[in-house]
Amino acid sequence: MLSRTADHLYWMSRYTERAENTARMLDVNYNTALLPQSQEAAVLGWQGLLSISELLPSYQAKYGQIVAKDVMEFMLSDESNPSSIISCLRSARENARAVRGSLTTEVWETQNQTWLEIQKMIKKVEFKRDPGKLFEWVKFRSHLFRGVTVGTMLMDEALHFMRLGTFLERADNTARLVDVKFHALHNEFFGGNSVDQEYDFYHWSSILRSVSGFEIYRKVYRDIIRPERVAELLILRADMPRSLHASLNEVVSNLAMVANEHSAGTQRRAGKLLSELQYGSINEILANGLHAFLTQFLDRVNELGFNISKDFLVPSQ
């Protein structure tokens, strides 16, 4: 396969996954903002959302003060923001169009229809009255894309590069979400009275819902929501679909399927990172510092993405 073709397939999947992740975070922040809370806590929630995507400086340069309405617009429909939902879906569609011949008709039509419909939906005023519907739609279209991909694509290199992009992006996003949310909630919302405990419950549950993990947590732990167990579920559980462990499992297996004579070092880095998740324990991670662990993880995932580009794709500039 031509490296340019692999590059388009890889980034098509990354942008689609990024759009879904952004929709998940916006949905959770929107619902959390409806809870009784101080103005300062509400602002910190929206600030954390921008921090996850490293967009706080860009937002402040354009909008200044953090206001929920402006953050929603910036992350949803602002085409000057390359990580907004509309920008991600446009980039996914453009990458799909560039390799139309490598995709099945169903995959191409799914991407193209998503792009055409999101433009119509954003122009309407309905989504402003109930943005949750739009966020659910974005998640549904991402699910549809993955399902159509697995259900119709030949199981060759094209599919493996698409899966590689999806799960590398998912690992990056989950790590950012856990890092920012845990740091903020630990500092701001832990307390001894019943009001604080109730507030904690809704925020921990919102983190789980943002990765479709609330029902899974109840099934696995059958207990009240505890921060250390939320961390364990989202980092170390291989059977949790959006965990770091599950994402790295997919990255390593798909890397093995496209391996070439230049990729041994990249495979070794990915395998080493996976082994730390396989044999690590949440008590060790918390003892050494969750923020330090996740910061290092993100650095290594970014390095892994750079090496994948160098070994297989169009070289990064």
C-alpha positions in Angstrom: 0.0 0.0 0.0 1.2 3.5 -0.8 2.2 5.5 2.3 0.0 8.4 1.2 -3.0 6.1 1.0 -2.3 4.7 4.4 -1.9 8.2 5.8 -5.4 9.2 4.5 -7.0 6.1 6.0 -5.2 6.5 9.3 -6.2 10.2 9.7 -9.8 9.6 8.5 -10.3 7.3 11.4 -8.4 9.5 13.9 -10.6 12.6 13.0 -13.8 10.5 13.2 -12.8 9.2 16.6 -11.8 12.8 17.7 -15.2 14.2 16.7 -16.9 11.5 18.8 -14.7 12.1 21.8 -15.3 15.8 21.6 -19.1 15.2 21.4 -18.8 13.0 24.5 -17.0 15.6 26.5 -19.3 18.4 25.5 -22.3 16.3 26.3 -21.0 15.5 29.8 -20.0 19.1 30.5 -23.4 20.3 29.3 -25.3 17.9 31.6 -22.9 18.6 34.5 -23.5 22.3 34.1 -27.2 21.7 34.9 -26.3 20.5 38.4 -26.4 22.9 41.4 -22.9 24.4 41.6 -21.1 27.7 42.0 -20.2 29.9 39.1 -16.5 29.2 39.8 -17.0 25.5 39.6 -19.0 25.8 36.3 -16.2 27.9 34.8 -13.6 25.3 35.9 -15.6 22.6 34.2 -15.5 24.4 30.8 -11.9 25.4 31.3 -11.0 21.7 31.9 -12.7 20.8 28.7 -10.5 23.2 26.8 -7.5 22.0 28.7 -8.1 18.4 27.7 -7.7 19.4 24.0 -4.9 21.9 24.6 -7.2 24.6 23.2 -7.3 27.0 26.2 -4.9 29.6 24.7 -6.6 29.5 21.3 -10.0 30.0 22.9 -8.9 32.8 25.1 -7.2 34.6 22.2 -10.6 34.6 20.3 -13.2 34.8 23.0 -11.4 36.0 26.1 -13.6 35.1 29.1 -14.8 31.5 29.5 -18.5 31.4 28.8 -20.4 28.1 28.3 -22.1 29.3 25.1 -18.8 30.4 23.6 -17.0 27.2 24.5 -19.8 25.1 23.0 -19.6 27.1 19.8 -15.8 27.0 19.7 -15.8 23.2 20.2 -18.7 22.4 17.9 -19.1 24.7 15.0 -16.0 27.0 14.9 -14.2 26.1 11.7 -11.1 28.1 12.8 -10.6 25.5 15.5 -9.1 22.4 13.9 -10.3 20.2 16.8 -14.0 21.3 16.6 -16.5 18.7 15.7 -17.3 20.3 12.3 -13.5 20.6 11.5 -12.9 17.0 12.4 -15.8 15.7 10.3 -14.7 17.8 7.4 -11.1 16.5 7.6 -12.4 12.9 8.0 -14.5 13.4 4.8 -11.7 15.0 2.9 -9.3 12.1 3.8 -12.0 9.6 2.8 -12.5 11.4 -0.6 -8.8 11.2 -1.3 -8.8 7.4 -1.0 -12.3 6.8 -2.3 -11.0 3.8 -4.3 -9.7 2.1 -1.2 -13.0 2.3 0.6 -16.2 0.3 0.1 -19.2 2.2 -1.1 -20.9 1.9 2.3 -17.9 3.4 4.2 -17.6 6.3 1.7 -21.3 7.1 1.8 -21.3 7.0 5.6 -18.5 9.6 5.8 -20.0 11.7 3.1 -23.5 11.7 4.5 -22.2 12.6 8.0 -20.4 15.6 6.6 -23.5 16.8 4.6 -25.9 16.3 7.5 -23.7 18.0 10.2 -23.6 21.2 8.1 -27.4 21.2 7.9 -27.9 20.5 11.6 -25.6 23.3 12.7 -27.4 25.8 10.6 -30.7 25.0 12.3 -31.6 26.5 15.7 -32.9 23.2 17.2 -29.6 22.0 18.4 -29.1 25.2 20.4 -32.2 24.4 22.4 -31.2 20.8 22.9 -27.5 20.3 22.0 -27.6 16.8 23.6 -29.4 15.5 20.6 -26.6 16.7 18.3 -24.0 15.1 20.5 -25.8 11.8 20.5 -26.1 12.0 16.7 -22.3 12.6 16.3 -21.6 9.5 18.6 -24.1 7.5 16.6 -22.4 8.4 13.3 -19.0 7.4 14.6 -20.4 4.1 15.8 -22.0 3.6 12.4 -18.7 4.4 10.7 -16.8 1.8 12.8 -19.5 -0.8 12.3 -19.7 -0.3 8.5 -15.9 -0.4 8.3 -15.6 -3.7 10.1 -18.6 -5.1 8.4 -17.7 -4.3 4.8 -14.0 -3.7 4.4 -11.6 -6.4 3.3 -9.4 -7.4 6.3 -6.2 -6.1 4.7 -3.7 -3.3 5.4 -6.3 -0.6 4.7 -8.5 -1.8 7.6 -5.5 -2.2 9.9 -4.4 1.4 9.3 -7.9 2.6 10.0 -8.1 0.7 13.2 -4.7 1.9 14.2 -5.8 5.5 13.9 -9.0 4.9 15.8 -7.4 3.3 18.9 -4.4 5.6 19.1 -6.7 8.6 19.1 -8.9 6.9 21.7 -6.0 6.1 24.0 -4.8 9.7 23.8 -8.3 11.1 24.5 -9.1 8.8 27.4 -5.7 9.6 29.1 -6.4 13.4 28.7 -9.9 13.0 30.1 -8.8 11.1 33.1 -5.9 13.4 33.8 -7.8 16.7 33.6 -11.0 15.5 35.3 -9.3 13.6 38.2 -7.0 16.5 38.9 -9.9 19.1 38.9 -12.3 16.9 40.9 -9.7 15.8 43.4 -8.7 19.4 44.2 -12.1 21.1 44.1 -14.8 18.7 45.0 -13.5 16.2 47.7 -15.1 17.0 51.0 -16.5 15.5 54.1 -20.1 16.7 54.2 -23.0 15.0 52.5 -23.5 17.8 49.9 -19.9 17.4 48.7 -20.3 13.6 48.6 -23.4 13.9 46.5 -21.7 16.4 44.2 -18.8 13.9 43.9 -21.1 11.1 42.9 -22.6 13.1 40.0 -19.2 14.2 38.7 -17.6 10.8 38.9 -20.6 9.3 37.2 -20.4 11.9 34.5 -16.8 10.9 33.8 -17.9 7.3 33.4 -20.8 8.3 31.2 -18.5 10.3 29.0 -16.8 7.0 28.0 -19.9 4.8 28.2 -18.6 3.3 31.4 -21.3 3.9 34.0 -23.2 0.6 33.4 -19.9 -1.2 33.0 -18.7 0.1 36.4 -21.9 -1.1 38.1 -21.6 -4.5 36.5 -17.9 -4.9 37.4 -17.7 -3.4 40.9 -21.3 -3.5 42.2 -20.4 -0.8 44.6 -20.6 3.0 45.1 -18.4 5.0 42.7 -14.9 5.2 44.1 -12.2 7.4 42.4 -9.5 4.7 42.5 -11.9 2.2 40.9 -12.9 4.7 38.2 -9.2 5.1 37.5 -8.6 1.4 37.4 -11.5 0.9 35.0 -10.4 3.6 32.6 -6.7 2.7 32.7 -6.1 -0.9 33.4 -9.2 -3.0 32.6 -8.7 -4.7 29.2 -12.4 -5.6 29.0 -13.4 -1.9 29.2 -13.7 -0.9 25.5 -12.4 2.7 25.9 -9.7 2.0 28.5 -6.0 2.7 27.9 -5.3 -1.1 28.1 -8.0 -2.0 25.6 -6.9 0.7 23.2 -3.2 -0.3 23.4 -4.2 -4.0 22.8 -5.7 -2.9 19.5 -2.8 -0.6 18.6 -0.3 -3.4 19.2 -2.3 -6.1 17.3 -2.8 -3.8 14.3 0.8 -2.7 14.3 1.8 -6.4 14.0 -0.4 -6.8 10.9 1.2 -3.9 9.0 4.8 -4.4 10.3 7.7 -3.8 7.9 11.4 -3.9 8.0 11.5 -0.4 9.6 8.9 -0.8 12.3 10.6 -3.0 14.9 11.4 -0.1 17.1 7.8 1.3 17.0 6.4 -2.2 17.8 8.8 -2.5 20.7 7.7 0.9 22.1 4.0 0.0 21.7 4.6 -3.5 23.3 6.5 -2.0 26.3 3.7 0.5 26.9 1.1 -2.2 26.7 3.1 -4.5 29.1 3.0 -1.7 31.7 -0.7 -1.6 31.5 -1.0 -5.4 31.6 1.1 -5.9 34.7 0.5 -2.6 36.5 -1.7 -2.0 39.5 -3.8 1.0 40.3 -2.3 1.2 43.8 1.2 1.6 42.3 0.0 4.2 39.9 -1.7 6.2 42.6 1.2 5.9 44.9 3.6 7.3 42.3 1.2 10.0 41.1 -1.7 9.6 38.7 -0.9 12.9 36.9 2.7 11.9 36.4 1.7 8.5 35.0 -0.8 10.0 32.6 1.5 12.8 31.5 4.2 10.2 30.7 1.6 8.0 29.0 0.5 10.9 26.7 4.1 11.7 25.8 4.7 8.1 24.9 1.5 7.9 22.8 2.5 11.0 21.0 5.9 9.6 20.3 4.3 6.4 19.1 2.1 8.4 16.7 5.2 10.2 15.4 7.0 6.9 14.8 4.0 5.3 13.1 4.0 8.3 10.7 7.7 8.0 10.1 7.6 4.2 9.5 4.4 3.9 7.5 2.8 7.2 6.5 3.7 10.5 4.8 6.6 11.8 6.9 5.6 14.5 9.4 6.9 18.0 8.7 
